[in-house]
Amino acid sequence: MGLCAQEYQWSAGRMDGSRTGCIAPSKDNVSEALGTFKGSSYLAPNGKKFDGNSATAKVARIVIDAQQKMARVKDVIAYSPESMSLAYPESPLSNWYIDFFMKEMEKISGKKVHIGIANFGGIRVDMPKGDVILDDMLSMFPFKNSAVYIEHKGIVIRNILEKMAATRFQVLGGVRVVAEDGKLISAEIDGEPLDDEKVYGLVTNSFLLHGGDGLHLADDAVFMEIYDKDIIDVVLGYVKSETAAGRPLTGKTDGRIVIRK
């Protein structure tokens, strides 16, 4: 019978180490955080010893053995002076993401980017305060969606924003909108009213092209290019460049989406 390597999957969660003294480990303190095995016994961080056949020891063995595979994703790749979370209709986290995504896509496409649209559901976890590890970014942007550049006439963008005003706004960059009673009252791009006849550059992800979260951003496009580059590739490229330049990850709200009751 052939042998195959065991695959590991993990997610962030609160760790209860009350019986053992275990804490969530970094890649450099596995023994101190999770304990060690000596002979047939498991020695927990709080000094307690467990028989190797006990349930506690068996779980500890699985967790400890997984750490080598997980070491890469525990590399610190950035720093965030404050935690950032999602909120509707805009938030520091969503604004941080869409604003840098637009700038990065200008470099990638070589074209002017006027507006960015992403979906709140594509950002899965909050930004932690302090050191940011690779797994934070992988967990934040876990989906294999491609980066996309589209050119649309202003009237098409207006229709997209009107649909959002009537239902729910998604993550927006480069545009300032005011909505009231489910109707779009105003929209400005680059400080000017949205021009129905002008062609604008829009960047997004492939999930939103054909019905994802109710959007059909590919419809009526003047031009569209889907890049062989996942969203996480764009994110990691930006984050690592900011770290190399000594800049932290920061975001803020600025009133780009106003919804009047």
BELTA-V699305 format. One record per backbone hydrogen bond with DSSP energy under -1.0 kcal/mol. CO is the residue of the C=O (numbers start at 0). NH is the residue of the N-H. If there is no record, write none. Layout:
co=CO nh=NH
co=CO nh=NH
This chain:
co=16 nh=20
co=19 nh=45
co=28 nh=32
co=29 nh=33
co=30 nh=34
co=32 nh=22
co=35 nh=42
co=37 nh=40
co=39 nh=51
co=40 nh=37
co=41 nh=49
co=42 nh=35
co=43 nh=46
co=47 nh=43
co=49 nh=41
co=50 nh=53
co=53 nh=57
co=54 nh=58
co=55 nh=59
co=56 nh=60
co=57 nh=61
co=58 nh=62
co=59 nh=63
co=60 nh=64
co=61 nh=65
co=63 nh=66
co=65 nh=69
co=70 nh=73
co=71 nh=74
co=72 nh=134
co=74 nh=133
co=77 nh=131
co=78 nh=248
co=79 nh=129
co=83 nh=126
co=84 nh=92
co=90 nh=94
co=91 nh=95
co=92 nh=96
co=93 nh=97
co=94 nh=98
co=95 nh=99
co=96 nh=100
co=97 nh=101
co=98 nh=102
co=99 nh=103
co=100 nh=104
co=101 nh=105
co=102 nh=106
co=103 nh=107
co=104 nh=108
co=105 nh=109
co=114 nh=202
co=115 nh=172
co=117 nh=170
co=118 nh=121
co=119 nh=122
co=126 nh=83
co=129 nh=79
co=131 nh=76
co=131 nh=77
co=132 nh=136
co=133 nh=137
co=134 nh=138
co=135 nh=139
co=136 nh=140
co=139 nh=123
co=142 nh=144
co=144 nh=230
co=145 nh=205
co=146 nh=226
co=147 nh=203
co=148 nh=224
co=149 nh=201
co=150 nh=221
co=150 nh=222
co=151 nh=199
co=152 nh=155
co=152 nh=156
co=153 nh=157
co=154 nh=158
co=155 nh=159
co=156 nh=160
co=157 nh=161
co=158 nh=162
co=159 nh=163
co=160 nh=164
co=161 nh=165
co=162 nh=166
co=170 nh=117
co=172 nh=115
co=175 nh=187
co=176 nh=257
co=177 nh=184
co=177 nh=185
co=178 nh=259
co=179 nh=182
co=182 nh=179
co=185 nh=177
co=186 nh=193
co=187 nh=175
co=188 nh=191
co=191 nh=188
co=195 nh=154
co=197 nh=153
co=199 nh=151
co=200 nh=113
co=200 nh=114
co=201 nh=149
co=202 nh=116
co=203 nh=147
co=204 nh=207
co=205 nh=208
co=207 nh=216
co=208 nh=217
co=210 nh=213
co=211 nh=214
co=214 nh=210
co=215 nh=218
co=217 nh=220
co=222 nh=150
co=224 nh=148
co=226 nh=228
co=228 nh=146
co=229 nh=233
co=230 nh=234
co=231 nh=235
co=232 nh=236
co=233 nh=237
co=234 nh=238
co=235 nh=239
co=236 nh=240
co=237 nh=241
co=238 nh=242
co=239 nh=243
co=240 nh=244
co=241 nh=246
co=242 nh=245
co=255 nh=176
co=257 nh=178
co=259 nh=180
